[in-house]
Amino acid sequence: MSEGTSIFDIFGPDTSSQQVQVNRYLWTASLDVLNFLPIQTVDPFTGLIVTGYGRPPGGGRSYRATVHIKDPSLTARSLSVSLQTQGGPVSPATTRAVEDAILSRARQLRISDDKF
């Protein structure tokens, strides 16, 4: 056995120092768009935001959301949103509208950063 090796080397390279990166614009935009929902869990290392139930301004129904930002790129495939009401999941059109709002806000944030 050569110096500096151990039995744990057979399990592959040490990936503990690698970090999952999330897009900061999508992260901030998600928090901005869903600011009416109480935050339950946030994990910027895995890109997960979980909220509790809350009512949108002027809305009658309570929603909760789970947002997963899976990639550092500012693209639609990097973002996954799941919405629920107390009666169950919401329509795909509503979920898509929230995703579009988050993506639009993220683009606005990105554009405003370029002005500085």
SULQUISUL-V887197 format. One record per pair of residues at least 4 apart in sequence whose ideal C-beta (glycine too) atoms are under 8 Angstrom apart, sorted by the first residue. I is the first residue (numbers start at 0). GAP is how many residues later the second one is. D is the distance in whole Angstrom. If there is no record, write none. Layout:
i=(I I)
gap=(GAP GAP)
d=(D D)
This chain:
i=(0 4 18 19 19 19 20 21 21 21 21 21 21 21 21 21 22 22 22 22 22 22 22 22 23 24 24 24 24 24 24 24 25 25 25 25 25 25 25 25 26 26 26 26 26 27 27 27 27 28 28 28 28 28 28 28 28 29 29 29 29 29 29 30 30 30 31 32 32 32 32 33 33 33 33 33 33 35 35 35 35 36 36 36 36 36 36 36 37 37 37 37 38 38 38 38 39 39 39 40 40 40 41 41 41 42 42 42 45 46 46 46 47 47 47 47 48 48 48 48 48 49 49 49 50 50 50 51 52 52 52 52 53 53 53 54 54 54 54 54 55 58 60 61 61 62 62 62 62 63 63 64 64 64 64 64 65 65 66 66 66 66 66 67 67 67 68 68 68 69 69 69 69 70 70 70 71 72 72 73 73 73 73 74 75 75 78 78 78 80 80 80 80 81 81 82 82 82 82 82 83 83 83 84 84 89 89 90 91 92 93 94 95 96 97 98 99 100 101 102 103 104 105 106 107 108 109 110 111)
gap=(4 4 26 25 26 27 51 4 5 22 24 25 47 48 49 50 4 46 48 49 50 51 55 83 4 4 49 81 82 84 85 88 4 43 48 52 53 76 77 80 4 17 20 22 42 4 77 78 81 4 73 74 75 76 77 79 80 4 19 37 39 49 72 4 8 18 73 65 68 69 72 15 17 31 33 64 68 18 19 20 21 14 15 16 17 26 27 28 13 14 15 16 10 11 12 13 10 11 12 7 8 9 6 7 8 4 5 6 22 21 22 23 18 19 20 21 16 17 18 19 20 15 16 17 13 14 15 12 9 10 11 33 8 9 10 4 5 6 7 8 7 4 24 23 24 20 21 22 27 19 20 16 17 18 19 33 15 16 12 13 14 15 35 11 12 13 9 10 11 7 8 9 10 4 6 7 6 4 5 4 32 33 36 4 23 27 20 23 24 14 17 18 21 7 13 6 7 11 12 15 4 5 6 4 5 4 5 4 4 4 4 4 4 4 4 4 4 4 4 4 4 4 4 4 4 4 4 4 4)
d=(6 5 6 6 6 7 4 7 6 6 8 4 4 8 8 6 7 6 7 5 6 5 6 7 6 6 6 4 8 5 5 8 6 5 7 6 6 7 8 5 7 7 7 8 6 6 8 7 6 6 5 7 8 4 4 8 6 6 6 5 7 8 5 6 8 7 5 7 5 5 6 8 6 6 7 8 8 5 7 5 6 4 7 8 4 7 7 6 6 4 8 6 7 8 6 8 5 6 5 7 7 4 7 5 8 7 5 8 8 6 4 6 7 7 6 8 7 7 4 8 8 8 5 8 5 5 8 6 4 7 5 7 6 7 7 5 7 7 5 8 7 8 5 6 6 6 7 6 7 7 5 6 7 5 8 7 7 4 7 7 5 8 8 8 4 8 6 6 8 8 6 8 7 7 7 4 8 8 5 7 6 7 6 8 7 6 6 6 7 6 5 5 7 8 7 7 5 6 5 6 7 6 7 8 6 4 6 7 6 6 7 6 6 6 6 6 6 6 6 6 7 6 6 6 6 7 7 7 8)
